[in-house]
C-alpha cells in the first residue's frame, strides 16, 4: 500500500476574542456551514456553499469565516 495526502477545506469562525472556533448550526433545520461531512473538496465548493447559506440564513452568519486547509494521510491500494 502507498500513502498519499488528502486535502480538504473546512470553515471556522473568527470570533471577537481572536479564536478560530467550530461554526454553530444554523436555523431550525440545523444546517451546517461544513455540510456535516469531512469538509469540501475545493475552495470553490466551500465558497459556493457559504454563499448559499447566506441567502437562506442572512442574519445568522455573524462572525467572519476562515477557510482552513486540512491535510490527512490516506492509504491507497
C-alpha positions, -999 to 999 in steps of 0.1 A, spaced: 0 0 0 11 35 -7 2 66 12 -8 100 -1 -21 133 12 -58 141 10 -66 178 11 -99 191 23 -113 225 33 -133 235 64 -148 267 76 -140 281 111 -154 312 127 -131 340 137 -146 353 169 -142 387 186 -116 372 210 -94 362 181 -100 325 183 -109 301 154 -139 281 165 -162 255 151 -192 272 134 -226 268 151 -255 252 134 -279 275 116 -317 277 117 -343 253 130 -332 227 105 -297 227 119 -278 235 87 -241 232 89 -215 255 74 -193 224 67 -222 202 53 -219 176 81 -190 159 64 -153 158 61 -151 192 45 -151 203 10 -131 190 -20 -122 225 -32 -122 261 -21 -148 269 -48 -172 244 -34 -167 257 1 -173 293 -10 -204 283 -30 -219 266 0 -213 296 23 -230 319 -2 -260 295 -4 -263 295 34 -260 333 35 -291 335 12 -310 310 34 -299 324 68 -289 360 62 -289 370 98 -272 340 113 -236 342 99 -224 367 125 -187 361 126 -161 363 99 -153 329 84 -118 315 78 -113 286 53 -86 263 65 -69 235 46 -69 201 64 -43 176 53 -48 139 60 -26 109 53 -46 82 35 -36 47 24 -42 37 -11 -43 1 -25 
